[in-house]
Amino acid sequence: MKYYILAGEASGDLHGSNLIKALLEEDKNADIRFWGGDLMKSAGGTLVKHYKERAFMGFSEVIMNLNKIFKLISFCKNDITSFNPDVVIFIDNSGFNLRIAKWAKAAGLKTNYYISPQVWASRASRVKAIKRDIDGMYVILPFVKPFYEKYNYNVTFVGHPLIDAIANRKQVEEFKFRDKHKLSNKPIIALLPGSRKQEITKMLSVMLSLVDDYPDYQFVIAGAPSQEYDFYKTFIKSSNVKFIANKTYDLLSISTAALVTSGTATLETALFKVPQVVCYKGSSISYFIAKRIITLKYISLVNLIMNREVVTELIQSDFNQKKLKIELDKIVDKNSREQMFLDYFELEKALGGKGASKKTAQLIYNGIKN
């Protein structure tokens, strides 16, 4: 069978890579062509476009790059037509993918979506287009299935692929890891400021403003695969701050606490059982628009899944040095940490266990055969 996969951003690349591995196990003759990243490339198949070429953050940034986006859409349609796949598989990244899905369905192609667009967070009107354009939807968050059922759209909850990604990784040896990256023996506070330059710029300076207040801890920046060290080093002013690129899971596995930019990283941090403070600050324009269309009570996946506040969220003006210090003090405190650990174990149960990528690959392959 021929599979065309469209993924964007680092998280889409991670989940896309595991899906590719599962598809290759399920279908020994699979011919896979995709938009994604380095992890998908290493898993197998042919990389068409890297997600770095279309990493635009927020409403204003998208508007400024509309011409480039339309050219990418046109190129994508032509490439799919030339490849003529048995199925087009979309992974999250709704702004781009839903446009391609509408065209693909009209062109008579089979369409599957793995990891739903966040229609449960904003612009629920998009469900109408999804019902029209997507033949099979595979969701990874437990509350998304009942959301779609309200619109008479039957989707399949497959569990969360992060559980597999974390469970299958090679365990890090802490002493060797610290020695290799020249880390001290102090407990580590991991800083996860996001993956795009715009968000890193807004997040990292505030996170690093706390360094002098915690001399007994080592602060370590988790570098995103999409950015170079030269960009990060302009923010580093203290010898008590280290930088490690492309080793976020290894870093989290030995961290005591974390300051995390809202997104998939909040769930990853929770699955590694690391107490965290969730942070977010966007451009004024993007935040103004988002406040008017996003209907969620929380922004972190941890709180959304649990439907209560498990981790503190500091958003926009609340994300400042004073409030961040108050919350960091709490998560390095023994009593607060113990309660968060208990909540994290409940969270993992709610995510449905292992096997998300394998289940999805089987459903996609059998859907094509049938």
Secondary structure, DSSP 8 states (H G I E B T S, - for coil): -EEEEEE-HHHHHHHHHHHHHHHHHH-TT-EEEEEE-HHHHHHSSEEEEEGGGG---HHHHHHHTHHHHHHHHHHHHHHHHHH--SEEEEES-HHHHHHHHHHHHHTT--EEEES--STTTB-TTHHHHHHHH-SEEEE-STTHHHHHHTTT---EE---HHHHHHHTS----HHHHHHHTT--SS-EEEEE--SSHHHHHHHHHHHHTTGGG-TTSEEEEEE-TTS-HHHHGGG---TTEEEEES-HHHHHHT-SEEEEESSHHHHHHHHTT--EEEEE---HHHHHHHHHHB--S-SSHHHHHHTS-SSEEEEGGG-SHHHHHHHHHHHTSHHHHHHHHHHHHHHHHHTT-S-HHHHHHHHHHHHHH-
